[in-house]
Amino acid sequence: MLYGADRYRYELVDGWAKCPEGWSFVDVCGLAIDWQDRVYVLNRGNHPVMVFDRDGNLLTSWGEGFFKRAHGSCIGPDGSIYCTDDGTHTVSKFTSEGKLLSVLGSKDQPSDTGYVQQPGLAESLATIKRGGPPFNRPTGVALSPSGEIYVSDGYGNARIHKFTPDGTLLFSWGKPGDAPGQFRLPHSVRVDREGRVWLADRENNRIQIFDAQGELLNQWTDLNRPTDLFIDAEETVYISELSRRVSIFTIDGKLLTRWGSEGQVKETDLFIAPHAIAVDSQGDLYVGEVSGTHDGIDRGSKTVQKFARRT
């Protein structure tokens, strides 16, 4: 069975990730792919960063015991891996082998935004009274072409923070709300080759696009709880949505194709809770899910799925 349309048609590679017996992703919250097409799977299992080749063979793992609640990731041009931890309110930088290089934020010390965690997500977000400094449950991280670090922040805040390459805070923007330029769960951030900053404003059901100074340029609203996005070398935009689908757009916002789950049996559906998305150099698409947190379902190897592009 093929998914997608026209030039963006894909075939599911069933059981792509070959995990050792007894290992579990639990949730796949972040995906990063290096220049060798090694796939770094950030997850909430006992082996938080698992590295696979294009064929799904496990190459190595690291990060054991480091994360409290891993959330998002990206890869730098030098191969370093950046990971957010919304449980400790930090963003960490590692070598590709897992050596810790630096940490942004103060561990276990959230900034003051008024946030108080409640039983429900909507109730929790409603407690955020103001945008605060870094960090209160940061979600996503991205690098600009010139090396600046952007962090979306997050479950307990409503801001984007911009840092120099060495980690000095330059400025922040955003506040809680649903007006243009405001955020309700800024969930993932990416930067395109022009330096524009793309933000998955999840609970506002939109993508917001800013310039490097934080000025709003555009917003896309044909989305349902977007969780992550990826922009490839051809400037095609791939978006995962918690509403159990993925969507592919041109850089100007024209929808090219989308597909997902429409059934009622979550255990056997294609998607349960897409959370991370990435594309390798061959155009193959990877989708990671947080099915454990979202529905209490361990999908095994299907917690991350590969879709091979067929042209």
N, C-alpha and C positions, 0 to 999 in steps of 0.2 A: 504494500500500500504506500502511495506517495502522498505527502503533505505539501501544501503550498500551491503556487501557481506560476506559470510562465518561466522566467529565468530562475525563480526561487522555489524550486521543487526539491523535496527531501525524502529520504528513505530512512526509517528508524533502524538503527543498529541495535538490535535487541541484545540486552545483557552486555553492553559495551564494557563497563567497569568490572574488571576481574579482581574481586576482593578476596583476601585470604579467608578461610573458613573461620567463622566466629567474629569477624570484624563487621562493624556497622557504621554507616555514615550518620545515622539517626536523622539529621537534617543536613542538606547541602546549602550553605548560606552564601558562599562566594566562589567564583570561578575566575581564574587568571591563566592565560596561555602565553608561553614565552616564544622566542624566535625559532626554537627547535620544535615547536608544536607540542611541548610537554604541557599537560593540563594539571594545574595546581587546584585541587578540590578542597576548599575550606569547609569544614564540617563540624558538627557538634558531637561526634563520637569520641572514642578514646584515642584516636590518632588524627588530630585536628587538621593537619595538612597532609593530604595524600597526593602523590605525584604520579601521573600516568602518562604513557606514550600514546600516540594516536590510535593504536590498536587496543587500548584499554588495559595494557599490562602495567601492573604496579611497579614503579621504579624505586620509590623510597617513601618514607613518611617522617614527619617531625612535628614538634609543637606539643608533645604530650605533657599534660599538667600545666600548660601555660595559660590557656584561655578559660575565662569564666562563662562567657556567652559570645562566641565568635559571631560576626555578622556580615562583613563585607570585605572585599579584597581588590587589589589591582597589582599590576607588575610595572616596574620602572624600566627605562631603556637599558639600564645596566644589569637587568635581571633580578634586581631586588624585589622582594614581595612585601607589600603593605597590607596590614590586616587591622580591621576595627574590632573592638571588643566592647559591646554595649553594657556588659556586666561589670567591667572595671573602669569604664569611661576613658579608654585609652585607644591610641592608634600606634601600632608597632611596625617597625621596619626590620626585615630579615634578609639575610643572603638567601640565594636559591637553595642552599643546603640546610637552612634553618637556624643559622647563627643570628642572635639578636643584635641589631646594630644601633637602634635608637627607639625612644618612646616619646610620643606626644601625649600630653595630659598628665594629670596626677592620679595615680592608681587609687581606685575606690573613693575618690573625692569628686562627686558631681558638682557642677556649677549650680548656682541658685537661679532657677527659672520659675519657681513656684510648683514645679512638678511633684506630684505625689502619686505613686503607682496605686491603681484601683483594680478591682476584679475584672473590669472590662476595658478594652482598648479605648473606646470613645470617651469613657469616663476619665481614663488616665490622661488622654490628650487635653481634655477640657480643663485640667488643673494647671496647664502651662500658662502663666500669666504674662510672660515677657521673654524675649530672646535674651539668652545669656552668653557668657564667654565659653570657651572650650572647657570641658565637654559635659553633656548630660545624655548618656546613652547614644554615642555616635554610631552611625549606620554605614556610611559609604566613604570611600577614599579614591582620589584620582590625581593624576599628575598632568600638568600642562606641558605643551611642547618645550617650554623653556625651563621646566623642572619645578614650578611652584606646586605646592600640595594643597588640594582642596578636600575638605571633609564635610559631609552632610551630617547634621547633628540635630535631632534624630528623634528617638522615642521620648526623650525628656527635654528636648529643646526644639527650636524652630528656626535654625540658622544654617548658613554655609560659612565656613571659616577658610580663609586663604592664608597660607604660610609660605615663607621663602623655602628654597630647597633644603636649607639647613634647619628648618623647623621654627623659625621666628614668625610669630603671628603678625600678619600685615593688617588685616581688617576682617570684619564679619558683616553679614547682612541677613535680613529676614526677621519676621516675627510671626506669632501664631495668628491664623486666620485663613480665610478663603479668597480674599481679594488678590488681584495680580501682585506678585512679589511677596506674598505671604505664604506660609507653609502649614500644612497639617500632615505631619510625619514625613519630613524630607528623608527619603529612604535610600537613595543611591545617587551618586554624582559622577559625571564623566566630562571630559574636556575634548573638543574636537581639534582638528589640526589648525583651525583659525583662532584657537584660544577661547572659543565660546564655551560657556559652562552650562551643562545640561543637568537638570535636577528632576528626579522622579518624585513628584509631590503626591505620595501614594493615596492618602485619604481625601485629597481633593480631586482624584481621578484625572491627573493631568501631568504633562511634562512642561516644565518652565525652562526657558533658554535665556541666559544672561551673557553680557559681555564680561571681560576680565575685571571690570570695575564694579560688577554687581548690578548693572543697569539692565532691567528687563527688556528683552528683544522680542520675544514671542512666547506663545503657549499653545500646546496641543491638548485637545480635550476629548478626542475620540479614543479614550482609554478607560479601563476599569481596574483601578488599584494597581498601577504600574509599580513594579518592585526593582527592576534593574534595566539597564540599557547598554548596548554596545554599538560602536560606530566603526565600520570596517574601512579598509583602504580605499574603497570605492565610494565612501561616504553614504553607505546604506546603514539605516538605523534599525537595530533589532531590540525589541522590548519584551520583557517577560511581565506577565500580569497575574496577580494573585487570583484573579477570576478564572484560572485554569485554562489560559491560552497564551500564545505568543503572537506578536504582530511585527511586521516588517514594513518600514516606510522608506521613502526617499528622504534625503537630507532636508527637503523643503516641506515635508509633511504629507506627501501623497501616500496613501495606503497601498502597498503592493500585494500583500497577502496576509492572512492570519489563519491560525487553526488552533484547536484545543479540544476540551472534553465537553460533551453534551449529555452524557449518560448520568445515571444515578448511582451506579455501583463504583464507589471511589477506589476500592481495592484493585479494580481491573481497568479503570479509566486511564487514558493516556497521561493526563496531568491531574494532580490534586492541589498543589500549592506552589506554582513556579516562583522562584525567589532570585535566581541568578541566571545570567545568559552570557555567552561568549562565542566567538567564531574564530577558527584557526586559519592558517594561511591558505588552505585548500578550499575554504568556504564552508566547511562543515560546522554545524551548529550544535552547541551543548547547552542543556537546560538543567539547572539544579533546583530541587524542591525542598521545602520545609514541611514535609508531610507529617513528621513526628510532632512538631510544635502545633501545627495547624489542625491536625485531625487524629493524632495519636497513632498513626500508621507508619510502620517501618517498611519501606518499599524495597529494602535490600539494594541490589545493584541499580535498580531503576530510580533510586533517589537522584541520580544524575543520568541523563539520557543524551545519547548522541544521535544527531540526524545528519546523515551524509548527503551532501548536495548532489543532485542529479541534473545535469544540464542537457 
